[in-house]
Amino acid sequence: MKLINPQRFERLPDAILFDTDNTLYHYDPAHEAAIAAVREKVTRTFSIGADEFDRAFAEARHQVKSRLKHTASSHSRLLYLQRMLEIIGLGSQVMLALDFEQTYWRTFLSNATLFDGVKDLLDDLRLLGIPTAIVTDLTAQIQFRKIVYFGLDHYFDYIVTSEEAGFDKPHAAPFQIALEKMRPSGNCIWMVGDNPVNDIQGARDQIGASTLQKLHHGVQLGVGDTAPDCSFREFSELRQLLRHLDANRDTKDALICM
């Protein structure tokens, strides 16, 4: 763990917000397995080459994101796959689009694994009485499915998706809705995420949060305006920080009582 701005971590937080994708688990391996399963199914069904699938899918994703901008539906695999079929020249093919989407998410979830220490950290936060919320992009249904699949549905107090908020991070709405739900007792808020713009800069600029960036393969440490207040690789490091802050609180309370 590296405390870049240690003055931001002199006491326990009043609440902690967490990103989901690529923060609580490693996104890339799950996505790569899922897209490979869909590619295999599409190429087998229509006797097209893998390169043709990759080009059509990439173009479909680009078009959907360009049209829908920073909204939850801009991440919709169903819309990507519908548009991919149209680009290939097969029309919308609603039943096939639904089938391919189910293949994607079924494979994705079966290849997604929580990072070590996530549940232990959340147990610590519950024992400390620190409220928690997920603030995540994408549609509510699939994000809810992920939380249930990981067995985290009883660990977090609240969840805010960009579908509910109307905007993806780093827009203010997801962060503000989370705080409205949580009603923290103070203004010491931590944000844990991987994306230096959406999670780190967004939370700092929008709600003045102290920011903690989860680093692992494929994640670049934020710099300049996107630099976090703290970076870490293992969730056990956050547990150690919380224990240290809790011990300091107990020491201060004891001195006050003397």
C-alpha positions in Angstrom: 0.0 0.0 0.0 1.2 3.5 -0.8 -0.4 6.5 1.1 0.1 9.3 -1.4 -1.8 11.8 0.7 -1.6 10.3 4.2 -3.4 13.3 5.8 -6.6 11.9 4.1 -6.4 8.8 6.2 -6.0 10.0 9.8 -9.3 8.5 11.0 -11.8 5.8 10.2 -14.2 6.8 7.3 -17.9 7.6 7.9 -18.8 5.5 4.8 -17.0 3.7 2.0 -18.1 3.5 -1.6 -16.9 0.6 -3.9 -16.8 0.2 -7.6 -17.5 -3.4 -8.7 -16.0 -4.3 -12.1 -12.3 -4.8 -12.0 -12.2 -3.6 -8.4 -13.8 -6.5 -6.5 -12.8 -9.0 -9.1 -10.5 -9.1 -12.2 -12.7 -8.2 -15.2 -10.4 -9.0 -18.1 -10.2 -12.9 -17.8 -13.9 -13.1 -17.3 -14.6 -10.9 -20.4 -12.1 -12.7 -22.5 -13.6 -16.1 -21.7 -17.1 -14.8 -22.4 -16.4 -13.2 -25.7 -14.5 -16.3 -26.8 -17.6 -18.4 -26.0 -19.8 -16.1 -28.0 -17.4 -15.9 -30.9 -17.3 -19.7 -31.1 -21.1 -19.9 -31.1 -21.6 -17.2 -33.7 -19.0 -18.5 -36.1 -20.4 -22.0 -35.8 -23.9 -20.9 -36.3 -23.3 -18.7 -39.3 -20.1 -20.3 -40.8 -18.2 -17.0 -40.6 -14.6 -16.4 -39.6 -13.5 -15.3 -36.2 -12.0 -12.1 -37.8 -15.4 -11.2 -39.3 -17.0 -11.7 -35.9 -14.4 -9.6 -34.2 -14.7 -6.7 -36.7 -18.5 -6.7 -36.5 -18.6 -6.9 -32.7 -16.1 -4.1 -32.4 -18.0 -1.9 -34.8 -21.3 -2.7 -33.1 -19.9 -1.8 -29.7 -18.4 1.5 -31.1 -21.8 2.5 -32.7 -23.8 1.7 -29.5 -21.4 3.6 -27.3 -21.2 6.6 -29.7 -25.0 6.8 -29.8 -25.8 6.3 -26.1 -22.7 8.0 -24.6 -22.3 7.8 -20.8 -25.5 5.8 -20.0 -26.0 2.3 -18.5 -27.4 1.0 -21.8 -24.2 2.0 -23.6 -22.6 -1.1 -21.9 -25.4 -3.5 -23.0 -24.1 -6.7 -24.5 -27.6 -7.4 -25.8 -27.4 -4.2 -27.9 -23.9 -4.9 -29.0 -25.0 -8.4 -30.2 -28.2 -7.2 -31.8 -26.2 -4.6 -33.8 -23.5 -7.1 -34.6 -26.0 -9.4 -36.3 -27.3 -6.4 -38.2 -23.8 -5.5 -39.4 -23.2 -9.0 -40.5 -26.4 -8.7 -42.7 -28.7 -11.0 -40.7 -31.2 -8.4 -39.3 -31.9 -8.0 -35.6 -32.5 -11.8 -35.0 -34.0 -11.2 -31.5 -34.0 -14.8 -30.3 -30.3 -15.3 -31.4 -29.3 -12.0 -29.8 -30.9 -13.1 -26.5 -29.2 -16.5 -26.7 -25.8 -15.0 -27.4 -26.2 -12.5 -24.5 -27.0 -15.4 -22.2 -24.0 -17.3 -23.4 -21.8 -14.2 -22.7 -23.0 -13.6 -19.2 -23.2 -17.3 -18.2 -19.6 -17.7 -19.3 -18.5 -14.4 -17.8 -19.8 -15.3 -14.3 -18.4 -18.8 -14.3 -15.0 -17.2 -15.0 -15.2 -14.3 -12.5 -13.5 -14.7 -9.2 -13.5 -12.2 -6.3 -10.1 -10.9 -5.3 -8.7 -12.4 -2.1 -9.8 -10.6 1.0 -12.9 -8.8 -0.3 -15.3 -10.5 2.1 -12.9 -10.3 5.0 -12.7 -6.6 4.5 -16.4 -6.2 4.3 -16.8 -8.2 7.5 -14.4 -5.8 9.2 -16.4 -2.8 8.0 -19.6 -4.3 9.3 -18.0 -4.9 12.7 -16.7 -1.3 12.8 -20.2 0.0 11.9 -19.0 1.7 8.7 -21.8 1.8 6.1 -20.9 0.6 2.6 -22.4 1.0 -0.9 -21.6 -0.1 -4.4 -21.5 2.6 -7.0 -21.2 0.9 -10.4 -21.9 1.5 -14.1 -24.0 -0.8 -16.3 -27.6 -1.9 -16.0 -29.1 -2.9 -12.6 -30.1 -6.5 -13.6 -26.7 -7.8 -14.6 -24.9 -5.9 -11.7 -27.4 -7.4 -9.2 -26.8 -10.8 -10.7 -23.0 -10.3 -10.2 -23.5 -9.3 -6.6 -25.7 -12.4 -5.9 -23.3 -14.7 -7.8 -20.4 -13.5 -5.7 -22.4 -13.9 -2.5 -22.1 -10.3 -1.7 -25.8 -9.4 -1.5 -25.8 -9.4 2.3 -22.5 -7.5 2.6 -23.3 -4.1 1.2 -25.9 -1.7 2.6 -26.8 -0.1 -0.7 -26.1 -0.3 -4.4 -26.4 2.4 -7.1 -26.1 1.6 -10.7 -25.7 4.0 -13.6 -29.1 2.8 -14.8 -30.7 4.1 -11.6 -28.6 7.3 -11.6 -29.1 8.1 -15.3 -25.4 8.6 -15.8 -22.2 6.6 -15.7 -19.4 7.7 -13.4 -17.7 10.2 -13.2 -20.9 12.1 -13.3 -22.0 13.4 -9.9 -25.4 11.6 -9.8 -24.2 8.0 -8.9 -22.0 9.3 -6.1 -24.7 11.7 -4.7 -27.4 9.1 -4.8 -25.2 6.7 -2.8 -24.7 9.3 -0.1 -28.4 10.2 0.0 -29.1 6.6 0.6 -26.4 6.1 3.2 -26.8 9.3 5.2 -23.3 9.0 6.7 -22.7 10.6 10.1 -19.8 12.8 8.7 -18.1 13.9 5.5 -15.1 11.5 5.7 -16.0 9.3 2.7 -13.7 6.8 1.0 -14.0 5.6 -2.6 -12.4 2.3 -3.7 -12.1 1.7 -7.4 -9.8 0.9 -10.3 -10.5 3.5 -12.9 -8.4 6.7 -12.4 -11.0 8.9 -14.2 -14.4 7.4 -13.4 -13.7 6.2 -9.8 -10.8 8.3 -8.5 -11.1 11.7 -10.2 -14.9 11.4 -10.2 -15.3 10.7 -6.5 -12.8 13.3 -5.5 -14.3 16.0 -7.7 -18.0 15.2 -7.1 -18.1 14.4 -3.4 -14.7 15.2 -2.0 -13.9 11.6 -1.3 -10.6 10.2 -0.2 -9.7 7.9 -3.0 -8.1 4.4 -3.0 -7.1 2.8 -6.3 -7.0 -1.0 -6.6 -4.0 -1.9 -8.8 -3.4 -5.2 -10.6 -2.4 -6.4 -14.0 -3.9 -4.1 -16.7 -4.6 -1.1 -14.3 -2.5 2.0 -14.6 -1.9 4.2 -11.5 -3.6 7.5 -12.0 -1.4 10.6 -12.3 -2.0 14.3 -12.0 -5.7 15.0 -11.6 -6.5 11.3 -11.7 -3.9 10.3 -9.0 -5.4 8.5 -6.0 -4.8 9.5 -2.4 -3.8 5.8 -1.8 -3.0 2.8 -4.0 -3.0 -0.8 -3.0 -2.8 -4.3 -4.5 -4.3 -6.6 -1.9 -7.4 -6.0 0.1 -5.5 -7.3 3.2 -3.7 -3.9 3.0 -6.9 -2.1 3.5 -7.8 -4.3 6.5 -4.4 -3.4 8.1 -5.1 0.3 7.5 -8.5 0.0 9.2 -7.0 -1.8 12.1 -4.4 0.9 12.5 -7.0 3.6 12.4 -9.3 1.8 14.8 -6.4 1.3 17.3 -5.5 5.0 17.1 -9.2 5.9 17.8 -9.2 3.6 20.9 -6.0 5.2 22.1 -7.3 8.7 21.7 -10.6 7.8 23.5 -8.6 6.3 26.4 -6.5 9.5 26.7 -9.6 11.6 26.8 -11.0 9.5 29.6 -7.9 9.8 31.7 
